[in-house]
Amino acid sequence: MKRRTFILLSGVSTLSLAIPLVSCQTKASNPDPVLSQPQFLARIWDESEIHNIGLAYRKQVPGEAGEAQLVKLLLTDNTGKSISVTTESSFLGSWLDRKIENDFKIGQTVVVKGWILSITEARQCAVYSLTRP
């Protein structure tokens, strides 16, 4: 086999192995709706206001403007303990409720458009603004 043919075949083989790996690492769109729907706030605001609060929070905290970063933060508590994004919705909802309550207890709040929110609620609104038009 000629060197040129060998190099060409090696390159094509490497590429054919890499393509499936890259496609498996694409971002999972549309995370669990529980992550993007602040339950308490949904009782007092409509979807448009939740979306606007999310946009405002993302502008206010540009380091948390990406969906993957926000989801990671929502799934991790103050001690560094995290849960899987594939966790059952009912458990995920109670996890977030406890996290919101704890945010208020320890003073992890943020003012967005005049509202005092737990950091978790603000992040949920931000995810909402990314996952819905």
N, C-alpha and C positions, 0 to 999 in steps of 0.2 A: 504494500500500500504506500502510496506517495505521501510525503509529509503534508502537503497541502490538503489532500483528501482527509487525512487523519485529523488535522486541526479543524476542518470544516465539520466533520462528523462529531467531534468532541463538543464543539460549540453548540451544534443543534441538539445534541443529547442533553447538555447542561440546561439549555433553554427549555426543552420539553419537560424537564423535571422541575424547573423553577416556576413555571406558569401555574400549575395547580396549587403550589404552596402560597403564591401571592394571592390567588383568588380566594383561598380559605381564610386569609387574614383580613378580609374587608370588614369594615365596621358594621356591626349589627344595627340596622336602622329600626326605628320605632321600638324603643325600650318598653317594658311593661308600663301600661297606662297609669298604674299606681305611682310610678316615679314622677310622672309629669302632671299629676292631678292633685294639687293640694286640697284635701277633702274639706277642711274647715273653710278655707277661702272660697271654695266653689259654692258654698251656701250663701255667701254675701256678695260675690262678684260674678259677673257673667264671663264667658270665654274671652271676650274682647279685652276686658280689664286684666285678666290673668295674663294674657298675651302681652299687653302693654307693660305690666309690671315686670314680666320676664325680660322684655327688651331693655327696659330701663336698668335692671340689675346687671345684665350683660354689658351694658355701656359703663356702668358704675364700677364693675369688677372685671376688667378685660381679661385677666388671667383665668377666669372661669367662664369664658365665652363659648367653649366647645362642648358638644354633647358628651363625648367620651369622658372628658374631665369632670363634668357635672355629675354624670352617672356614677363615676368612681367615688366622688365625694359623698354622694347620697347614700352609697352602699357601705360607707365606712363611718364608724362612730368616733367619738372623741378619744377613745382609748386605742384606736388603731384597728379594732376588730372590724372585719368586713364580712358581708354575706354575698352570695352569688347573685348575679343578675337573673338567673333562672329560678330563683326562690319562688315558692308558691305566693300568689298575689295576696292572700289573706295574711300570711306571716309578714310579707313585705310591708303591707299597710300598717300592721301593728308596730313593726320595727320603726317605721317613719313617724308614727304618732309618738312613740316613746322618745325618739330622737328630737322631735320638735319640742316636746315638753322639757327635755333636758336642756335644749338650747336656751329656752327662756329662763330656766333655773340658774344656769351658769353665765347668763348675760351674752350669749352669742346671738345678737340681734343686729339687724341692719334697717336703716330707714330708706325706703324706696318710694318715691312719689308721695311722701308724707305719711306713709304707713310704716308702723314698726312691725317687722316680721322676724320670725326666727330665720336663721341662715338657711335652714333646711327648706322652709317654705319658699324663700326667695329662689333657691336653687331649683325647686320643683317648677316654679313659674318660668324660670329660664329654660329648663328642658321643654316645657310646654311650648314656649315661643319658638323653639328650634324644630319641634316635631309636628307643628300644625301651621298651615299657611296664614 
